[in-house]
Amino acid sequence: MLSFRFAALLLVLSTAAVEADPDTAARREFQSAYAAVATTAPDAAVADSDALRAYPLYPYLQAARLQRRLTDPAAAADIAAFLAANGDQPVARSLRRSWLMELALRKQWDDYLVAYREDLDDTAAARCNALAARIALGQTAGLEESATAMYLSPGSLPPACDPVIEWLRGRSLLTPALVEKRARLALGAGEAALARFLARSLPDAQAAPINQWAALIEQPRTAVDALIAAPSRPVEMPALLDGWSRAARADAEAAAARFPALVQARGFDERAASPFALAVALPLAWSRHPRTLEFFAKVHPDDLDERGHEWRVRAALWVGDWPLVQRALAEMPETLRNQNRWRYWDARAAEQRGDREAASRGYAAVLPTDNWYAALSAARLGQRFTPSLQPIPRDAAGLRRVAAEPGLVRTRELILVDLQSEANLEWRVATDALAPELQAQAVRLASGWGWHLQAIATAAKLGIFNDYELLYPRPFDAEVRQAARATRLPEELIYAVIRQESLFRSDARSSAGATGLMQLLPETARRTAASAGLARPSLGDLLIPSVNVKLGSTYLRGLLDRADGQWPIAIAGYNAGPGAARRWLPTAPMETDIWVENIPYNETRAYVQRVHWHSLVFAWLEDGKPRDADAWRGTIRPAAADTSASAQ
């Protein structure tokens, strides 16, 4: 299809460009010199060639060398000159951050203020050091407002802020009212320990409610039970609601059982009890508890926020109360009700009550939106679905202009020398400065480089989702085909998981340690390999596309088998773990769309919907034929799943 011909052309052009690249020699010299920085004496003399000095990334080499000389007093002039010459360029940011820390340690406050940039150096430590510099230099005009704003942080402040706090205290500006204000900000952020620390300096009358609220955060059930047992004990309502909400999230069923006692002990009327009922209704809904709608019925309409409205509808869907679904949708705020998700469910409710005309109108309104709900709407209308391809306009002159932008030239070189984080920063700064029409061409540029992660991320930032030929590439066809044959999974599904998990970045690593294209945890990968009779993978092996895709597909195949062939359950298990997916199974057969809508984790619900959508797009790109999403209308059956496999 066109997408593959286009991809092949890009590959040919890219290969030709590399062969004709005049920077190849300079790039190799840069890589060698950059690697040598770590092992060369900081003050060693080096002789760089003219070609290296002219290379776009030469400033990065200079910055790396200066980083090694931070503690050398003789380097101060060179560092200052470099920062002055490179201004707010990305190459200067890391060095300036390190230099500011060094200047603060030396207490060279004049130099600190020269190097400091409020718009770039936005860490709490950097801001506090800038304030401390002004204090040390006597530049305190207008400082009170900035120092007070810094102090009013809901979280703990770094030691660099201590001089500023002492300055406030020395001028009697750290009043009990200001301390209490910060303590309450900390309570609002759940920072009970900080709130207690601040309360130590307050009079008892001010400290008591703060400490009481802290107890409601730290031990919510115990603290709430104590207030139920002592009805006359005073408590601030926001504090009680916070503690009650935390207790309900920890054990919704226990909170439901204790709700009458709370209402009686505190003398609540129906209106006062409403937010406390909502705090119980939500976690009951997340666990699909049979008492969920009982508690939603106790909630005053004014207390239903967006989350409350949504989960009221979901709870009604779960029990099949379609009249309540219709009422709950009608009572949503208009902006919420007009979202594609809820327009689809409004059409479903119309279909359920036999109003086929209203249902058809509703489904037709969702069709153009190109997502899970659009494909489902087509299936409900008995139609096959065709995604709405909307290519980014081709502008050869604009693309050449974008490619020549210095920041994007540096970005490309940073990719080629494998400085990924630096490339991401250069890209972000450079593309943010482009006119909107050129930003769209930058998406084409990144795609042409094979930098799919940034192409897709930048397109999403611009609200561009329908250039499927650019945004749904297939750069790992050999690996995916091999894995598909071995596991009997559709190629489009494997690609859908890769796109959702890593945006095609083979070296992707999550904060939890998930690695590679299909984001496998090392332990999951090892267990999958052992069960499939494959070689035990090392962490490095998971960065190899062929290894990662094979293991990820094998793991997904196992989830599907344990889910009795039910794709939504397997996909949910891939994201949240098979144990969680099993807990969410209904006790009786349930329509797939209702089950997916009631997945309690927002991330997993979106994951299941997007993987289905991605697989449809990848399949459509293969042959351009409309796709049948009728299988998405299936039924989720309770299944005897094997719980021996741990979460991904």
N, C-alpha and C positions, 0 to 999 in steps of 0.2 A: 504494500500500500504506500501512499504518498509519504507517510511518516518515515518509513524505512529508506525510501529513496533519498529523502531529505537528510536523514541521519548519515547515510553513506556518503552523500556529497560533503557534509560537514567533516567527516573523517578524512576524506581525500584532501580537502582544503587544509585541514589542520596538519596533516602529515607533510603536505607540500610546504606549509609555512614553517614547520620545524626544520625541514631540510635547508630552507633558504634563510633561516634566522641568523642575522648578523651578530646577535648577542650571545650566541652559543659559547664562544670561547670566554667572553667576559663573565658569563653566568657560571661557568665551571671555576673560574678564578675566584669569583665571589664565594661560591660554596666552600672552596678550600680555605680561603681566608677567614670566612665566618666560623667554620669549624675550628680553626686554629686559635680563635680568640680565647677559648676556655683553657688552653694549655700554654699559651704564650705569656711571658711576664708582662704585666700591665704597662710597664714603662719601656718595653722593648721597641726599638726603632724598626719600622717596616717600610718597605719600598713598594708602593702600589703602582701598577702600570697605568698609563693614560687611559687605556680601555676600561680598566676597573673603575677609575675615577669618573668616567663618563657613563658608567652603567647605572640604570635607574635606581637600583637598590643600594648604591654606594653609601647613602646616608644611614642605612640600617647597619652597615658594617662599622661606620663611625660611631653610631650610638652604642653598639655592642662593646666596642673598645672603651668608650667613655664610661660605660657601666662598670667596667673592671677597675677604673681609676677613681671611683667616687670618693674614696677615703684619702686620696692623694691631694694635699693642699695645692700642689703645683698644677693640678688639672682644673682648678676652679675656673680659670679664664677660658679654657677650651670648652668646658661644659656650658658656661654662660653664653659663649659665642655660638655654639651649636643650637642652643635653645632659642636664641634671638634670631638666628638665620632660618630656623625651621618652623617658628611660630606655633600654630595649632595643628600642624601636620601630624598624622598618626604616628610617624616615626619618632616624634619628640615626646609622646605622651608617657611612655614607660620610663624613659630617662628622666623626665621632669618629676614624675612621681617619686622615683628613687632619690633624686637630687634634693627634693623638698624634705624628705625624711632625713637625709644627711645634714642639711642646713639646720633643721630643727634640733637635731642632736647637738650640733655645734653652737646653737643659739645665735646663728648669724642671721638676725632677723631682717636687716636691710636687704640682704641678698634673697632671703626667703620671699619677701613681698615683691621683689622684682620678678622672680620666677613663677610665682603663684598666679594661676588663672582661675577665677571663681567659676567660670563656665565649664572648665575642663576638670579641675581638681576638686571633685565633688564628694570625696569621702569625708566622714565626720572628723577623722584625724587631721586631714589637710585643712579643713575649714577652721577647726579649733586652733591649729598652729598659726593660721593667718590672724586669728583674733588675738592669740597670745603674743604674736609679733607686734601688733599694734599697741597692746598694753605695755610691752617692754620698751617700745620706742616712744611712748607717751602720745600716741595718735588715737586718743580715746573719744574724740568728738563723734557723736552719733553711735558709739559702740554699744550702748545699753540695749538698743532694740535688737541688734544682731546677736549679742550674747544671750539675751533672754530667749530669742527664737531658737538658738542652739540648745539651750538648757531644756526647753520644753520638748524633749525627745521621749517617746513612749518606751524606748529601749535603753539599755545600758550604754553609756558613753565611754570612749577610749580614754586612757590616761592623759592623752594630749589635751583633753578638755579640762583637766583639773585646774590649771592656772586661770582659766576663764571663769570657772565656778567660784574659785577663791576671790577673784576680782569682784564678782557679783556680791559675794558674801561680805567682803570688806567695805563695800559701799552701801551695805544694808538693803540691797536690792533682792536678796534671796528671802523674801517675805514668806510667812506661813501660807499666805494665799497662793503664792507662786509655787511653793513646794507641793501644796495640796493639788494644785492644778496638774502638775506633772505626775503626781502619784495616781490621779484619776485617769490620766492618759495611759499610764502603764497598766492599770486595771483593765481599761478598754482593750488593750492589746494582749491581755492575758498574762502580763508580766507580774505575777503576784509577788515574787521575791523582791523585785525592785520597788514595788509599791510599799511593801513592809519596811524596807530599808529607809525609804524616804519618810515614812510615817514616824520613825524614831525621833525625828527632830520637831515633831508637831505636838501641840498641846493635846491632852487626852481626848478632848471633845472632838477634835478634828481627826485624830489618829484612829479612834475606835471604829467608825464606819469603814475606813480604809482597810483595817485589819480584818474586819468582818467579811468584807467583800473578797479579800485575799483568801480567806478560809473557804469561801464558797467556790473559789477557783481551784484551790489545792485539793480539797476533799468535799466535792459537791454533795454527795449523797449524805454524808455524816452531818454536814453543816445544815442542809435542808431539813433533815430529820429533827435536828435540834430545834429549829425554828417552828416546825410543826408541833413538837412537844411543848414548846413554850410560846403560846399564842400572843402573849403580851410583850414579848421581847421585840424591840423596834428593829426594823431593817429597811434599808432603801429598796424600793421596788426594782430599779434596774439591777441591783446586786442580787436580789432574790431570783429574778428572772434569768440572770446569767448562770447562777448556780443550778437552778432548776433545769435549764436547757442542757447544761453539761451532764447532769445526772441522767436526763432523759436520753441523751445520745449514748451514754454508757450502757444503759439498760432501759429501753423504752417500755418493756412490759412491766417492769417494776414501777416505773414512773406512772404508768396508766393506773396501776393498782393503788398508788398513793395519792392520786390526784384528788379524790373526794376529801381526804384528810387535809390536804393542803388548803383546799377551798374553804373548808369549815374552820380550820385553825386561824386563817387569815381574814375570815369574814368577807370573802370575795363575792360580789354579785356576778351575774353572767358576763357583764362587760369587763370587769376587772379580771375575771378568770380566763378570758379569751386568749391573750398572748401565751398564757401558761398551757392552755389546751393545744395551741399551735405547736409549741415546743415539744409536745408529746406526739402530735399527729405526724410530724415530719419523719422522725426516726421509725415510727410504726409503719409509715408508708415505705420507707427504704427496706424494711424487712418484710413487707407485704403481709402485715399482721391483720387478722380479721376485724380488729377494733379500730382500724385506721379511720374509716368514714365516721364512726361514732364521735371521734375527737375532732375531725374537721367540722362536724355539725355544731360544735361548741364554739367555733371561731367566728368572731364578728368580721364582716366583710372588710372593714377598715384595717384590720390587722393582717390581711392576706397580702404579703409582698409577692414579688414575681415567683420566687421559689414555692411559696405556699399555693399560689394559683396553679402552678404546673403540677405539683404533686397531688393536689386534690383531683385533677383530671386523671392523672395516672392511676390513682387509687380506685377511682370509679371504673376505669378501663379494666383494671385487674379483676374486679368482681363482676364485670359485665353489666354495670348499672348505666345503661346508655341514656336514659332520661337525665341522670345526674351529670353525665359527661356533657350533654347538651347545655344544661344550666350552668355548669361550671365554666364552660367555654364562653358562654354569653356574658358571664360576670367578669371575665378577664378584662384588664385595661386594653383599649383598642390597639395600642402599639404591640402588645404581646399577642393578642388574638390574631393579628394579621401576619404573624410569622408563619413561614411555610409549614412548620411542624404542626401548628395548631389549626391552620386552614385545612391540612390533610385530615386531621382528626374531626374537624367540624363536618367535612364531607363524609367521613366514615359514619358519624352519628346520623347524618341525613339518610345515608344508605340503610342504616340499621332500622330507622323508623319508616322506611318504605318510600321516602321522597327521592326517587331516582333522579328527577330533574335537578334538584338542588345539589345532590351528590355529584352529578356529572359536571355541573358548573364549578363546584369546588375543586374537583380533581383537575379539571381543565385549567383552572387558575394556577395550580401548583406545577403543572407540566413543564413550563419554560424554565424552571429554576435549577434543573440539572443537579439532582442529589438523590439520596435514598428515598425521600418522600415523592419526588417527581417520578422515579421509576415505579414505585408502588402505585402511584396514581394512574400511570399508564396501564399497569396490570389490572387495576380495578375497573378501568374502562374497557378492558379486553383488547388493549393495543400493545404492539411492540414499541420499544422506546429507542429513540435516536438522540444521542447527545447533540447539543447545539454548539457546533464548532464555530468559534469566533477568533480567527487568527489575529495576532498582533500585526497591524499594517507593516508591510515591508518598506523600509526607508533606507536605501543603500547609502545615501549621503549621510543620513543621521547615524547609521551604524558606524560608518567610517569616522565620523566626528566623535562618537562615544569611545570607540576603540583607541583614539588618539589622546583622550583625556589623560593627563599625567597620572592622576590617581588610579585610573584603571589600567594604565600601562604598568604601574607598580604592582597592582593587584595580580595581574597575569604573571608577572615575574615571581611574585611571592608564592603563587601556586606552584610554579615550575620548580622552585627551590624548596618546596615542602615547608613553608612557614605559614601554616593554615590560619592560625588565629590572627596573625598580622594581616593576612590577605582579607579576612572577614572585616576587620576594622577599616582597612583602606577602601574596600568596596562600599561599606556603609557610608563613610564620609563622602566618597566621590559621587555615589548615586544620589544621595540626599541633596547634593548641590546641583543636580541636573534639572532641566525643565521637564515637566511631566511627560511630554512626548518622547524625550530622549531617554527617560527612565524606562519606558517600554522597550526601546531599542536595546537598553542594557540587559534586559531579560534575554533577548535574542543573543547578545554577545556571550553571556554566561553559558547559555545552552550550547552555543557553538564551541565553547571551550570544554564542554563536557562537565561543567561545574553545575550539576543539576540542583544541588541543594540550594545554592544562591539564586538560580534562575526561578525555582519554584517559590522560594521565600520572598523574593523581590516582587514577583508577579502577585502573590497573595497580598502583599503590602499595598500594591497599586489597585487591588480589587480585580485583578485579571485571573480568571479561573478556567476559561473555556478555550484557550489555545492548546488543545489536547496534544497536537503534534509536537509542541515544544515541551509541554509540562508533563507528558506521560512517555518518557523515553524508555528504551529497552537496552540498556548498555551491557547487560550480563546474560545475553541470550543463550550462550553455550552452557553456562552454569545452571540457568533456570530450566532449560530443556532437559538436561541430564537429571536434575532433581525431580522434575515432573515425571519423567519416565520411571525413575526408581520408586517414587512414592504414589504414583497414580493420582497426583493432584493436578488440577488445571494450571497451565502456565500463567494464565492471567491472575489467578488467585495468589500464586507465589509472588508475582510482581506487585500485586496490590499490597501484600504484607511488607515487602521491601520498601515500597514508596512510603507507606504510612510509618514504618519503624525508623528508617534511616535517611529517607530522601536520597537513596542511591549512594550514600557515602560509606565506602567499605571499611573505613577506619573509625566509624562513629563509636563513641563510648558514652554511656549515660552515667549519671551520678551514682546509680545503683550498681554499676559495673557491667550492664548489658553491653554487648560488644558486636560490632560488625553489621552487615547489611540487614540481617533479620533480628538483631539485638538480642542475642542469647546470653544469659548468665552463664559463666563458666561451669558451674555445677550442673545446670540443666543440660548444657552441651555434653559434658562428660557422661551424665546418666543416659542421655539419648544415644550417644555413641555406643555405650556398653550394651544397652538393650537391643541395638540394631547390629551388633557385631562389627562396629566400625572402630578405627584406630582412635585411641584416647587423644583428644585435641589439647594442645597447649593454648595459652592465651594468645600467643602469636598466630597460631593456626586459625583462630576465629576471625582474624583480619584478612584471611585469604578467601576471596569470594566463593570459590568452588567448595571449600570446606564449610563455610558458614551457611551457604544456601542449602547444601545437602543436609546438614544437621538441623537447620531451622525447618525445612520442609518435612524431614522425618519426624521432628517433634510435633508439628502441626498434624501430620497424618495420624500420629498416635492419639492426639486429642480428638480428632474426628472419629476414630474408631471407638474410643471410650464414650463418645457422645452419641453412639448409635447412628452415625452418619449425619448428624444434625449440624449444619455449618454454623449457624449463629452461636451455638453453644461452644463449638471448637474455637471460633474466632474470639469470643469473649474470654475463653480460658487462656488463649495465647497472650492476651493483654493483662488480665487480672489474676491468672492462675486457675487451674482446673478445679481446685477446691472451691473457690468463690463462685465460679460458673455453676458448679453442682448445687451450691446452696441456693442459688437463684431459681432453680427449676421449679415449675408449678407442680402441684399435686395431681392435677388433671390436665389433659391436653388443652393447649391454649394457642390461639392464633399468633403467628410469629411476630407480627408488627406490635402487638400488645405486649408480648414478652420483652422484646427489645426495648420498647419505650419505658418499661419498668426496671431496666437494669439500674441499680442504685448508684453506681459510680458514673458520674458524668463523663469521665474520660473513656471508660469502657463502652458506654452506650454510643458515644461519638465514634469510637474506634470500630465497633461492629458495623455501624452504618457506613463509615467511610471506606472500609475494606470492601464491603459489598459494592459500593459505588465505583471504587477504583477498578475492581475486577470487571465490571460491566464496561467501563471505558476502554480498558486494555483489550478486551475481547472485540469491541466494536472497531477499534483501530486496526485489527487484523484484517477485516474484510469489508468494513463499512456497512455491514448489514444491520438493520434494527434488531435490538436484543429483546428477548422475552424474559421479563422479570417476574413471571407468574409464580416461579418457585419461591420467591420472597414472601408470597402470601401463605406459605405452608403453615404447619402446625408444630409447635414445640411439644414434645412428649416427655414425660418423666422417664429418665433412663438410668439404668444401673451402671453408673460410671465408676471406673476404677480410681480410687482416691490415693493410690500409691504414688502417683506422680506429683511432685511438688510444683509450686508455682514457678513460672518462667523466671 
